[in-house]
Amino acid sequence: MDNAPFLSLVARAKRHSVAVTVGSGREVRLRIQSVGADWISGFPADGRDTAVVVRVAAVMSVCGLPVTDSAQHQSLGNTKLFRPPLSVLLSNMVRRSPVLSVHFRNHSVKGWLVAQGGDFAVLGRRGDQHLVIPLESIEWFEVL
């Protein structure tokens, strides 16, 4: 599926506070900061000192995007911009080994990001073996 028109619309809302509803029904409130090929990131609207990344495939709806006339919407997808995929974002984050709270449809896990392998991420957890997570299973995550 070509997400370019949707991603362009979201990118134009940089610094806007929105409510993103994901497949589990959870509403993630954030102030949009960046948009990738398959993700949206921002800061929690409640002012917490964390970052939030939502996979576009998990998005059911977004409330709060500034919407204009349909002619302008049709031209939004025509912009050819490089938007890095989630795998690239995670690869850049691995060097800092951040603590992530990863949210799936029915539960969450917390650990530090120790590796990334294209379509999966690896979390380290105290006392446990590493946890390998397919990126497709993630709805959203918070960088703590």
PEZIRA-V618130 format. One record per residue. PHI is phi in whole degrees, 0 to 359 (none if undefined). PSI is psi in radians with two decimals (NA if undefined). Layout:
BEGIN
phi->PHI psi->PSI
phi->PHI psi->PSI
END
This chain:
BEGIN
phi->none psi->2.38
phi->275 psi->1.93
phi->267 psi->0.08
phi->305 psi->-0.82
phi->298 psi->-0.76
phi->296 psi->-0.81
phi->296 psi->-0.63
phi->295 psi->-0.72
phi->298 psi->-0.78
phi->295 psi->-0.74
phi->299 psi->-0.59
phi->291 psi->-0.24
phi->262 psi->0.34
phi->309 psi->2.33
phi->76 psi->0.01
phi->277 psi->2.54
phi->272 psi->2.26
phi->226 psi->2.87
phi->243 psi->2.02
phi->258 psi->2.12
phi->263 psi->2.21
phi->258 psi->3.03
phi->305 psi->-0.55
phi->285 psi->-0.13
phi->93 psi->-0.13
phi->292 psi->2.43
phi->256 psi->2.11
phi->254 psi->2.00
phi->264 psi->2.21
phi->209 psi->2.80
phi->259 psi->2.00
phi->298 psi->2.32
phi->241 psi->-0.84
phi->219 psi->2.77
phi->224 psi->2.25
phi->251 psi->-2.92
phi->292 psi->-0.52
phi->217 psi->0.41
phi->208 psi->2.77
phi->232 psi->2.38
phi->231 psi->2.81
phi->182 psi->-2.89
phi->245 psi->2.48
phi->305 psi->2.39
phi->294 psi->-0.34
phi->277 psi->0.06
phi->88 psi->0.03
phi->301 psi->2.62
phi->271 psi->1.08
phi->223 psi->3.11
phi->235 psi->2.63
phi->237 psi->2.39
phi->233 psi->2.21
phi->243 psi->2.26
phi->288 psi->2.31
phi->300 psi->-0.64
phi->297 psi->-0.38
phi->270 psi->-0.18
phi->284 psi->2.20
phi->262 psi->-0.64
phi->197 psi->2.81
phi->228 psi->2.18
phi->252 psi->2.29
phi->111 psi->0.00
phi->288 psi->2.38
phi->290 psi->2.12
phi->249 psi->2.38
phi->242 psi->-2.91
phi->292 psi->2.80
phi->293 psi->-0.51
phi->298 psi->-0.70
phi->290 psi->-0.63
phi->299 psi->-0.70
phi->296 psi->-0.53
phi->274 psi->-0.20
phi->298 psi->-0.65
phi->281 psi->-0.09
phi->281 psi->-0.24
phi->284 psi->2.15
phi->263 psi->1.67
phi->244 psi->2.56
phi->280 psi->2.14
phi->239 psi->2.02
phi->293 psi->2.50
phi->286 psi->2.92
phi->303 psi->-0.63
phi->300 psi->-0.66
phi->290 psi->-0.75
phi->303 psi->-0.83
phi->294 psi->-0.68
phi->301 psi->-0.71
phi->292 psi->-0.52
phi->281 psi->-0.45
phi->304 psi->-0.66
phi->303 psi->-0.54
phi->267 psi->-0.15
phi->48 psi->0.96
phi->288 psi->2.74
phi->276 psi->2.26
phi->242 psi->2.51
phi->251 psi->1.88
phi->261 psi->2.23
phi->249 psi->2.23
phi->252 psi->-3.03
phi->299 psi->-0.71
phi->241 psi->-0.09
phi->200 psi->3.11
phi->225 psi->2.71
phi->224 psi->2.71
phi->232 psi->2.47
phi->182 psi->3.09
phi->259 psi->2.50
phi->286 psi->2.04
phi->248 psi->-0.35
phi->198 psi->2.81
phi->216 psi->2.37
phi->228 psi->0.87
phi->84 psi->-1.27
phi->244 psi->0.26
phi->213 psi->2.80
phi->235 psi->2.72
phi->238 psi->2.17
phi->255 psi->2.39
phi->269 psi->2.49
phi->223 psi->2.39
phi->304 psi->2.23
phi->75 psi->-0.14
phi->248 psi->2.87
phi->286 psi->2.85
phi->300 psi->2.60
phi->250 psi->2.05
phi->267 psi->2.19
phi->238 psi->2.03
phi->297 psi->2.32
phi->301 psi->-0.57
phi->297 psi->-0.35
phi->275 psi->-0.22
phi->276 psi->2.34
phi->271 psi->-0.91
phi->201 psi->2.85
phi->215 psi->2.76
phi->243 psi->2.33
phi->267 psi->1.97
phi->270 psi->NA
END
